[in-house]
Amino acid sequence: MNFGLDIRPSLSKPTGVGSYVAALAQRLPEKAPEDRFYLFSASLRERYPDRVWPENAVLVDRRLPVRALNYAWNRLEWPPLDRMVGAPLDLVHSPHPLL
């Protein structure tokens, strides 16, 4: 299966939800090595810090203005996350209500 995980809350100085999401991003792929995980992040200025991910995890870090992306998802329900990560997704998890 292909899983999408919105890791934006863990982008910079994660606390609370961000720390939880960072732990999910690391441990879920380890627990399901036969599945593929697409870890999605987006920000115009900030980049996700370098880290070693499990082999079945792909970081998809898009250089996009977050406000514009949130507006598009909230008002237009576009673009689908499948398109953002470049793969068909079977299941998506996001701690953010707009996705």
C-alpha positions in Angstrom: 0.0 0.0 0.0 1.0 3.6 -0.5 0.5 5.9 2.5 0.6 9.7 2.6 1.6 11.4 5.8 1.4 15.2 6.2 4.5 16.0 8.3 4.2 19.8 8.1 3.7 20.2 11.9 7.2 18.7 12.5 8.9 21.1 10.0 10.5 23.5 12.5 11.1 23.1 16.2 8.4 20.5 16.7 6.6 20.3 20.0 3.4 18.4 20.9 1.7 17.4 17.6 4.9 18.0 15.6 6.9 15.7 17.8 4.2 13.0 17.5 4.1 13.4 13.7 7.9 13.1 13.5 7.8 9.9 15.5 5.0 8.5 13.3 7.1 9.3 10.2 10.0 7.4 11.5 8.3 4.4 13.1 5.4 3.6 10.7 7.7 2.7 7.8 9.8 0.6 10.2 6.7 -1.4 11.3 5.4 -1.9 7.7 8.5 -2.5 5.5 6.3 -3.9 2.6 4.4 -0.6 2.3 5.6 2.7 0.9 5.3 6.0 2.8 5.2 9.4 1.2 6.1 12.1 3.9 4.7 15.4 2.7 6.0 18.8 3.7 5.5 22.2 2.2 6.9 25.7 3.0 8.2 28.6 0.9 11.1 29.3 3.2 11.7 26.4 5.5 13.2 23.0 4.4 12.7 19.8 6.3 15.9 19.0 8.2 18.2 16.3 6.8 17.6 12.9 8.4 17.9 9.3 7.6 14.5 7.8 6.7 13.7 4.1 6.4 14.1 2.8 2.8 10.4 2.6 2.2 9.9 6.3 3.1 10.1 9.1 0.6 10.3 12.7 1.8 8.4 15.0 -0.6 9.3 18.6 0.4 7.6 21.2 -1.8 8.7 24.8 -2.0 5.2 26.3 -1.8 3.6 29.2 0.1 1.6 27.4 2.9 -1.2 30.0 3.0 -1.8 29.5 -0.8 -1.8 25.8 -0.4 -4.1 25.9 2.6 -6.5 28.2 0.7 -6.5 25.9 -2.4 -7.2 22.8 -0.2 -9.9 24.6 1.9 -11.7 26.4 -0.9 -11.0 24.4 -4.1 -10.2 21.0 -2.6 -7.3 21.0 -5.0 -4.6 19.8 -5.6 -5.0 16.2 -4.5 -2.1 15.0 -2.3 -1.5 12.1 -4.8 -0.5 14.8 -7.3 1.7 16.6 -4.8 3.7 13.4 -4.0 3.6 12.0 -7.5 2.1 8.6 -6.6 -1.3 7.1 -6.1 -2.1 7.0 -2.4 -4.3 4.4 -0.7 -4.5 6.1 2.6 -3.6 9.6 3.9 -3.1 10.9 7.4 -2.9 14.5 8.4 -3.1 16.2 11.7 -4.2 19.3 9.8 -8.0 19.7 9.2 -7.6 21.2 5.7 -6.1 18.1 4.1 
